[in-house]
């Protein structure tokens, strides 16, 4: 909240520019939590991989392109693609519908809202990185790479 905020167009442009520059600089510092060799193995076994995020399409595209990992994903559902956020099932149901997904489906989440959204959508909910969600998850792994290794071993 800004008290006595000015609607000066110049100031608004400066603030927007500052936000954009800061955000892009922060993106460079983000390190992947996933081993993309494991993703390659899953994809070569015929699995499809999607992103369902509460972030904007612009933000996720910028992040994926900056780190040159956009090609690992078969599709993306961003906040712009749905109206009700997690824990509502709409984000995941939108993904299933848009990309014609059927059969055994797993979702990976690190937040309680995400786990609830998966479960509300009828998707097997795998929790990672957040011990607080372990009890609500159908399956829990401290690290995402442990889960991916488990999936690969299952064939």
LOFI-989166 format. One record per residue (C-alpha): residue in one letter; x, y, z. Coordinates in steps of 0.05 Angstrom, whole numbers, plus 5000, padded with zeros to 4 digits. Layout:
BEGIN
resn,X,Y,Z
A,X,Y,Z
...
end
This chain:
BEGIN
resn,X,Y,Z
X,5000,5000,5000
X,5027,5068,4980
X,4999,5129,5016
X,4995,5193,4976
X,5012,5155,4912
X,5017,5197,4850
X,4986,5177,4785
X,5042,5213,4749
X,5051,5173,4685
X,5127,5182,4686
X,5132,5154,4756
X,5088,5094,4738
X,5133,5078,4679
X,5195,5083,4722
X,5165,5037,4774
X,5144,4987,4721
X,5213,4989,4690
X,5246,4979,4758
X,5201,4919,4773
X,5216,4888,4706
X,5291,4896,4713
X,5291,4870,4784
X,5248,4810,4764
X,5293,4792,4705
X,5356,4798,4748
X,5324,4752,4800
X,5307,4701,4745
X,5381,4694,4729
X,5393,4672,4801
X,5341,4617,4800
X,5372,4548,4799
X,5333,4487,4773
X,5309,4440,4827
X,5302,4383,4777
X,5354,4341,4740
X,5334,4349,4667
X,5369,4284,4649
X,5315,4250,4691
X,5261,4288,4652
X,5294,4266,4587
X,5290,4193,4610
X,5217,4200,4629
X,5200,4232,4562
X,5239,4180,4523
X,5196,4127,4558
X,5134,4161,4529
X,5113,4205,4586
X,5088,4275,4574
X,5107,4332,4621
X,5066,4395,4633
X,5071,4456,4677
X,5010,4483,4715
X,5028,4548,4749
X,4996,4606,4784
X,5047,4652,4750
X,5033,4691,4688
X,5047,4664,4618
X,5097,4720,4608
X,5135,4702,4672
X,5138,4628,4659
X,5158,4636,4585
X,5213,4685,4606
X,5239,4636,4658
X,5238,4575,4613
X,5270,4611,4554
X,5323,4645,4597
X,5345,4577,4623
X,5335,4543,4555
X,5288,4490,4583
X,5223,4506,4547
X,5231,4445,4502
X,5226,4397,4561
X,5152,4411,4570
X,5093,4388,4527
X,5049,4445,4549
X,5038,4500,4599
X,4977,4524,4636
X,4989,4592,4668
X,4944,4638,4710
X,4919,4671,4646
X,4887,4604,4625
X,4838,4595,4683
X,4795,4636,4730
X,4797,4597,4796
X,4864,4588,4829
X,4891,4529,4870
X,4863,4496,4913
X,4806,4496,4863
X,4816,4439,4813
X,4807,4485,4753
X,4881,4495,4737
X,4894,4420,4731
X,4827,4405,4698
X,4844,4458,4647
X,4910,4423,4632
X,4876,4355,4625
X,4823,4384,4578
X,4869,4429,4536
X,4922,4375,4524
X,4874,4316,4520
X,4907,4279,4577
X,4880,4211,4596
X,4903,4150,4634
X,4948,4149,4695
X,4965,4220,4715
X,5010,4245,4771
X,5017,4316,4794
X,5077,4343,4832
X,5067,4400,4881
X,5104,4435,4938
X,5046,4473,4970
X,4984,4453,5008
X,4940,4491,4958
X,4973,4453,4901
X,4963,4385,4934
X,4890,4402,4948
X,4880,4425,4877
X,4908,4359,4850
X,4865,4318,4896
X,4803,4359,4880
X,4817,4345,4806
X,4823,4270,4820
X,4897,4269,4804
X,4948,4228,4843
X,4982,4281,4886
X,5057,4276,4897
X,5086,4325,4948
X,5158,4348,4945
X,5205,4396,4981
X,5156,4413,5038
X,5147,4365,5097
X,5084,4402,5118
X,5047,4372,5058
X,5071,4300,5068
X,5008,4275,5104
X,4960,4305,5053
X,5000,4279,4993
X,4986,4210,4962
X,5061,4202,4960
X,5116,4246,4987
X,5190,4255,4970
X,5237,4307,5002
X,5266,4322,4933
X,5234,4321,4865
X,5293,4282,4835
X,5279,4225,4884
X,5209,4220,4857
X,5232,4222,4784
X,5283,4167,4798
X,5227,4127,4831
X,5182,4136,4770
X,5238,4114,4722
X,5251,4052,4764
X,5176,4034,4761
X,5182,4031,4685
end
